[in-house]
Amino acid sequence: MPKPVTARRLPIHRGPAAWNVILGPQPDPQIQAGDETADFVIIGGGFAGLSAARRLTQLQPDARVVVLEAGRLAEGASGRNSGFMIDLPHDLASDDYAGSGDDQKLIALNRQAISFARDAVREFGIDPNCFDPAGKVNGAVSPAGHAHNLSYAKHLSSLGEASEMLDQTQMKELTGSRHYRSGLYTPGTVMLQPAGYIRGLGAGLKQSVQIYENSPATGFARSGAGWQVKTPKGEISTERILLTNNGHLESFGYARGRLMQLFLYASMTPELDVDALAKLGGAPRWGITPSDPMGTTMRRIDTGQGGNRIITRTCATLRPDMVPTQADVERAARVHQQKFDQRFPQLAGMAMEHCWAGHLCLSLNGVSVLGEVDNGVFAGCVQNGLGTARGTLTGIGAAELACGEVSDITAYFTKEVQPKRLPPRPLAEIGANAVLRWKEWRAGNE
């Protein structure tokens, strides 16, 4: 009899999930209690978990599906990202985002994820402001950054993908900032209000899926031919478990010593008033990723889902225990203020309303974990910093594997090798954080 699986840790967050906060209160959660049964239990209610739930309803509409979310929907990583659902290669470990020889396959898969999300927006009546097919821009400040954009544009051209180079005047007209010397626009990215999308997806799924919030899975154990999943107040008997909890896959003992637990940090302005908007200028909505992946992401929103605001995202730390420190958040907030003031001197000194940490999980060799990790236990985890698109894909794939289905998604990800083993702690943590600081410094004003 296999040993019971116990969660070694549960998610701990620093700072508010600002995307969720600006939407206002949610309805009271349903909390799992008592004994019950289900055909499928999904552990994790983010992009992967809710995508898995929707796919299960498509494949087996009569099945009883239960989602266990440790906190509230959109309070975890799904409400702490920048909301870029990117179709093109976006390799964070490269200098210019260009990926490997699998780029065309990944582009096709990423577009499947976008199509899946678009269909969910229509099916469930999610506010279309949460799903804006506006494209994005790689902003460049230095000659090196511009060279990265030229290299990336050449790579995209070799793949038959469109892009458009913007000059400094066009970047000023778009953003209201004179900071950027150029930008590379690509049209396929969807700009999400990530919390609005997740909350809308959850609300739509509740018609056919039981979603429990504030109900962490504390472990699971064999029970006959199936599993008994434990929560703080009850148990659920099931034949199949889907782990869609990204880096917390390791908390349940899988891929231990192979996953890099990173935190990225972001800040959000208060709602911009009429005077601030007049000083700012530019377009009401845009998203800028840095030409150097370790630079600063900027985004302006005007969605009817929290008002006019600007989001600044930069700084990264490796925290193998999955807990960022308050000092991490405070340092990031100072850096964010400098980056914001530098880009928007006309608004310099505007105090940020929210600052937060967001958890992401990477592997050294850039692979995900999609497959059957135990008899009847399927993982759709390790999104490598691409959680909106990759999480959607691995959630779909985990659902398909649990139903015995084969698709382009399962074929691609199940062929990947397992994540490489990490160097031992504490050397890995010290070394990785030193490298992250150096890359942050090297990115400079990008």
C-alpha positions in Angstrom: 0.0 0.0 0.0 1.5 3.4 -1.0 2.3 5.8 1.8 -0.2 8.6 2.3 0.7 11.9 0.6 0.7 14.9 3.0 1.1 18.5 1.9 4.3 19.8 3.4 3.2 23.4 3.1 0.2 25.5 1.9 0.4 28.8 -0.1 1.5 31.9 1.8 1.1 35.3 0.0 2.7 38.7 0.6 0.8 41.8 -0.3 -2.7 41.9 -1.8 -3.7 40.3 -5.1 -4.4 43.7 -6.4 -6.2 42.6 -9.6 -8.7 40.9 -7.3 -8.9 43.8 -4.8 -9.9 46.3 -7.4 -12.9 44.2 -8.5 -14.5 44.5 -5.1 -15.8 41.7 -2.8 -16.6 38.2 -3.9 -19.7 36.2 -2.8 -19.1 34.2 0.3 -17.1 31.0 -0.4 -18.4 27.4 -0.2 -16.1 25.5 2.1 -15.6 21.7 1.9 -16.9 19.9 5.0 -17.9 16.3 5.7 -17.5 13.2 3.6 -18.5 13.1 -0.1 -17.5 11.4 -3.3 -16.5 12.7 -6.7 -15.3 11.3 -10.1 -12.5 13.9 -10.2 -10.9 16.1 -7.6 -8.9 19.0 -8.8 -6.3 20.5 -6.4 -5.8 24.1 -7.3 -8.2 26.7 -8.7 -6.1 28.9 -10.9 -5.7 28.9 -14.6 -4.7 25.3 -14.8 -7.3 24.0 -12.3 -10.3 25.9 -13.8 -9.2 25.0 -17.3 -9.1 21.4 -16.3 -12.5 21.6 -14.8 -14.0 23.1 -17.9 -12.3 20.5 -20.1 -13.7 17.7 -17.9 -17.2 19.1 -18.3 -16.7 18.9 -22.1 -15.3 15.3 -22.0 -17.5 13.8 -19.3 -20.5 16.2 -18.8 -22.2 13.8 -16.3 -19.1 13.4 -14.0 -19.0 15.0 -10.6 -16.0 17.3 -10.6 -14.8 19.0 -7.4 -12.2 21.8 -7.3 -10.3 22.5 -4.0 -8.8 25.9 -3.8 -6.7 26.7 -0.7 -7.7 30.4 -0.7 -10.2 32.4 -2.7 -10.3 32.3 -6.4 -7.9 34.9 -8.0 -6.2 35.5 -4.6 -3.2 33.3 -5.5 -0.9 33.5 -8.6 -3.9 33.8 -10.9 -4.6 37.3 -9.4 -0.9 38.3 -9.1 0.4 38.0 -12.7 0.6 40.8 -15.3 -2.2 39.4 -17.4 -0.3 38.8 -20.6 -1.6 35.7 -22.5 1.1 35.4 -25.1 0.9 33.4 -28.2 4.5 33.7 -29.5 7.8 32.3 -28.1 8.5 33.9 -24.7 11.6 32.2 -23.3 12.5 34.1 -20.1 15.9 32.4 -20.0 16.9 33.8 -23.4 18.2 37.3 -24.2 15.5 38.1 -26.7 12.6 35.7 -25.9 13.4 33.5 -28.9 12.8 29.9 -28.1 13.9 26.5 -29.4 13.2 24.5 -32.6 9.7 23.8 -31.2 8.6 27.4 -31.6 6.0 26.7 -34.2 4.4 23.9 -32.2 4.3 26.1 -29.1 2.7 28.9 -31.0 0.0 26.6 -32.2 -0.6 25.3 -28.7 -0.6 28.8 -27.2 -3.2 29.8 -29.7 -5.3 26.8 -28.6 -5.1 28.1 -25.1 -6.2 31.6 -26.2 -9.1 30.1 -28.2 -10.1 28.0 -25.2 -10.2 31.1 -23.0 -12.0 33.2 -25.7 -14.7 30.5 -25.9 -15.0 30.4 -22.1 -15.5 34.2 -22.1 -18.4 33.8 -24.6 -19.9 30.7 -23.0 -20.0 32.1 -19.5 -20.7 35.7 -20.3 -17.4 36.9 -18.7 -17.0 40.7 -19.0 -15.2 41.1 -22.4 -13.1 43.9 -20.8 -11.3 41.0 -19.0 -10.1 39.6 -22.4 -8.6 42.3 -24.6 -6.9 41.0 -27.8 -4.8 44.1 -28.0 -1.4 42.6 -28.6 1.7 43.8 -26.8 5.0 45.7 -27.3 8.5 44.8 -26.4 9.9 48.1 -25.2 13.5 49.0 -25.8 15.5 51.8 -24.1 19.1 51.1 -24.9 21.0 50.2 -28.1 21.3 46.7 -26.6 17.5 46.5 -26.0 16.8 47.7 -29.6 19.2 45.0 -30.8 17.3 42.4 -28.9 14.1 43.6 -30.6 15.7 43.4 -34.0 16.9 39.9 -33.3 13.5 38.8 -32.1 11.8 40.4 -35.1 14.1 38.5 -37.4 13.3 35.2 -35.5 9.6 35.9 -35.8 10.0 36.6 -39.5 11.7 33.2 -40.0 8.6 31.7 -38.4 6.2 33.6 -40.7 5.0 35.7 -37.8 4.1 39.4 -38.1 5.6 42.2 -36.0 5.9 46.0 -36.4 8.8 48.1 -35.2 7.6 51.4 -33.4 9.9 54.4 -33.2 10.3 56.7 -30.2 7.4 59.0 -31.3 5.0 56.1 -31.7 6.0 54.8 -28.3 5.4 58.2 -26.8 2.0 58.3 -28.4 1.1 54.9 -27.1 2.4 55.2 -23.5 2.7 58.9 -22.7 6.4 58.2 -21.9 9.5 59.4 -23.6 11.5 56.6 -21.9 11.4 54.2 -24.8 13.5 54.6 -27.9 11.7 51.9 -29.8 9.2 49.0 -29.5 8.3 45.8 -31.2 4.6 45.3 -31.5 3.1 41.8 -31.9 -0.6 41.4 -32.4 -1.5 38.0 -31.0 -1.2 38.6 -27.2 -4.4 38.9 -25.2 -4.4 41.3 -22.3 -6.4 39.8 -19.4 -7.8 41.3 -16.3 -6.6 38.0 -14.8 -8.7 38.1 -11.6 -11.8 39.1 -13.6 -11.3 36.2 -16.0 -10.7 33.7 -13.2 -13.6 34.9 -11.2 -15.8 34.8 -14.3 -14.6 31.4 -15.2 -15.3 30.1 -11.7 -18.8 31.6 -11.6 -19.6 30.0 -15.0 -18.3 26.6 -13.9 -20.3 26.6 -10.7 -23.3 25.6 -12.7 -21.7 22.2 -13.3 -18.7 21.9 -11.0 -18.4 22.0 -7.3 -15.8 24.7 -6.4 -14.7 24.9 -2.7 -12.6 27.8 -1.6 -10.7 28.2 1.6 -10.5 24.4 1.4 -6.9 23.3 1.0 -6.1 19.7 0.2 -4.0 18.7 3.2 -3.1 15.3 1.7 -4.5 12.2 0.1 -4.2 8.4 0.7 -5.1 5.2 -1.1 -8.6 3.9 -0.3 -9.4 0.7 -2.2 -9.0 1.3 -5.9 -9.2 5.1 -5.5 -8.1 7.9 -3.2 -9.3 9.7 -0.1 -8.5 13.5 -0.3 -8.4 15.2 3.0 -9.3 18.8 3.8 -9.3 20.6 7.2 -13.0 19.8 7.6 -13.7 16.7 5.6 -12.7 14.0 3.0 -13.6 13.3 -0.6 -13.4 9.8 -2.1 -12.4 9.8 -5.8 -10.8 7.6 -8.4 -8.8 10.4 -10.0 -6.9 13.4 -8.7 -5.6 16.3 -10.8 -2.8 18.3 -9.3 -3.0 21.8 -10.9 -1.1 23.6 -8.2 2.1 24.6 -10.2 5.1 24.9 -7.8 3.1 23.3 -4.9 3.4 20.0 -6.8 6.6 19.8 -4.8 4.7 20.3 -1.6 3.0 17.0 -2.2 6.3 15.3 -2.7 6.5 15.2 -6.5 9.5 16.5 -8.5 11.2 17.4 -5.2 14.5 19.0 -5.7 13.8 19.8 -9.3 11.6 22.9 -9.2 12.7 26.6 -8.9 10.3 28.5 -6.8 10.5 32.1 -7.9 8.6 35.2 -6.8 8.1 38.3 -9.0 6.9 41.6 -7.7 4.5 44.2 -8.9 3.0 47.5 -7.8 -0.2 49.3 -8.9 -1.1 53.0 -8.9 -4.3 54.3 -7.4 -7.0 55.0 -9.9 -5.8 57.9 -12.0 -7.9 61.0 -11.7 -8.7 63.5 -14.5 -5.6 65.6 -13.7 -3.3 62.6 -13.8 -4.8 61.3 -17.0 -4.3 64.7 -18.7 -0.6 64.8 -17.6 -0.1 61.2 -18.7 -1.5 61.3 -22.2 -1.1 58.2 -24.4 -3.5 55.4 -25.1 -5.9 54.1 -22.5 -4.7 50.5 -22.7 -1.3 49.0 -23.5 1.2 46.4 -22.3 4.9 46.7 -22.4 7.2 43.7 -21.8 10.9 44.6 -21.6 13.3 43.8 -24.5 15.5 42.2 -21.9 13.5 39.6 -20.0 14.9 40.8 -16.7 13.8 44.4 -17.3 10.6 46.1 -16.2 7.1 45.2 -17.4 4.6 48.0 -17.6 0.9 48.0 -18.2 -1.9 50.5 -18.3 -5.5 49.4 -17.9 -8.8 51.2 -18.5 -11.2 48.2 -18.3 -14.2 49.1 -16.3 -12.7 46.5 -14.0 -10.9 48.7 -11.5 -10.5 52.0 -13.4 -7.5 53.7 -15.0 -4.3 52.4 -13.4 -0.6 51.6 -14.3 1.1 48.4 -13.1 4.9 48.1 -12.7 6.5 44.7 -12.5 10.1 43.9 -11.9 12.5 42.2 -9.4 12.7 38.4 -8.8 13.8 36.2 -5.9 14.3 32.5 -5.5 12.6 31.2 -2.4 12.7 27.4 -2.2 10.4 27.4 0.9 7.8 29.2 -1.3 7.6 32.2 1.1 8.7 35.6 0.0 9.9 37.9 2.8 8.4 41.2 3.7 11.9 42.7 3.0 11.6 41.3 -0.6 8.3 43.1 -1.1 9.6 46.4 0.4 12.7 46.4 -1.7 10.7 45.7 -4.8 8.3 48.6 -3.9 11.3 51.0 -3.8 12.5 49.7 -7.2 9.0 50.0 -8.7 8.7 53.6 -7.6 12.1 54.4 -9.2 11.1 52.7 -12.5 7.7 54.4 -12.5 9.1 57.9 -11.8 11.7 57.3 -14.5 9.1 56.5 -17.1 6.5 59.0 -16.1 8.2 62.1 -14.7 4.9 64.0 -15.2 3.5 61.7 -12.4 6.7 61.3 -10.4 6.1 60.7 -6.7 2.7 59.2 -7.1 2.5 56.7 -4.3 1.5 53.2 -5.3 -1.7 51.8 -3.8 -0.7 48.1 -3.9 2.5 46.1 -3.9 2.6 42.3 -4.0 4.6 39.1 -4.6 3.5 36.5 -7.1 4.6 32.9 -7.1 5.8 31.2 -10.3 7.6 27.9 -10.8 10.3 27.1 -13.4 12.5 24.1 -14.2 16.1 24.4 -15.2 15.4 22.9 -18.6 12.2 24.8 -19.2 9.9 21.8 -19.2 6.5 21.4 -17.5 5.2 18.4 -15.6 2.1 16.9 -17.4 1.5 13.3 -16.8 0.3 10.6 -14.5 2.6 10.9 -11.4 0.9 8.1 -9.5 -1.9 5.6 -10.3 -4.9 7.8 -10.9 -3.0 11.1 -10.0 -2.4 13.5 -12.9 -0.2 16.6 -12.8 -0.5 19.7 -14.9 2.1 21.9 -13.3 5.4 23.9 -13.7 4.4 26.8 -16.0 7.9 28.4 -16.3 6.6 31.9 -15.8 3.9 31.6 -18.6 1.0 30.7 -16.3 -1.9 32.2 -18.2 -1.3 30.3 -21.5 0.9 27.4 -20.2 -1.4 26.9 -17.2 -4.4 26.7 -19.5 -2.7 24.2 -21.6 -1.5 21.9 -18.8 -4.9 22.1 -17.2 -6.5 21.0 -20.4 -3.9 18.3 -20.8 -4.3 16.9 -17.3 -8.0 16.6 -17.8 -7.5 14.8 -21.1 -5.0 12.4 -19.7 -7.4 11.7 -16.7 -10.1 10.8 -19.3 -7.8 8.7 -21.5 -7.9 11.3 -24.3 -5.0 12.0 -26.7 -4.5 15.5 -28.2 -1.8 17.8 -29.6 -1.4 19.1 -26.0 -0.9 15.8 -24.4 1.3 14.6 -27.2 3.6 17.6 -26.8 4.0 17.8 -23.1 4.1 14.1 -22.3 7.2 13.8 -24.6 9.1 16.3 -22.5 11.9 14.9 -20.3 11.5 15.4 -16.5 12.8 18.6 -14.9 16.6 18.6 -14.2 17.7 18.2 -10.7 18.7 21.4 -8.9 22.0 22.0 -7.1 21.9 21.4 -3.4 20.7 24.1 -1.0 21.8 26.6 0.2 24.2 27.0 -2.7 21.4 27.0 -5.2 19.5 29.7 -3.4 22.5 32.0 -2.8 23.8 31.5 -6.4 20.4 31.9 -8.1 19.6 35.1 -6.2 23.0 36.5 -7.0 22.5 35.8 -10.7 19.0 37.3 -10.6 20.4 40.5 -9.0 23.2 40.6 -11.7 20.7 40.2 -14.5 18.5 42.8 -13.0 21.5 45.2 -12.9 22.5 44.3 -16.4 19.0 45.0 -17.7 19.5 48.6 -16.5 16.7 50.9 -17.7 15.0 48.3 -19.9 
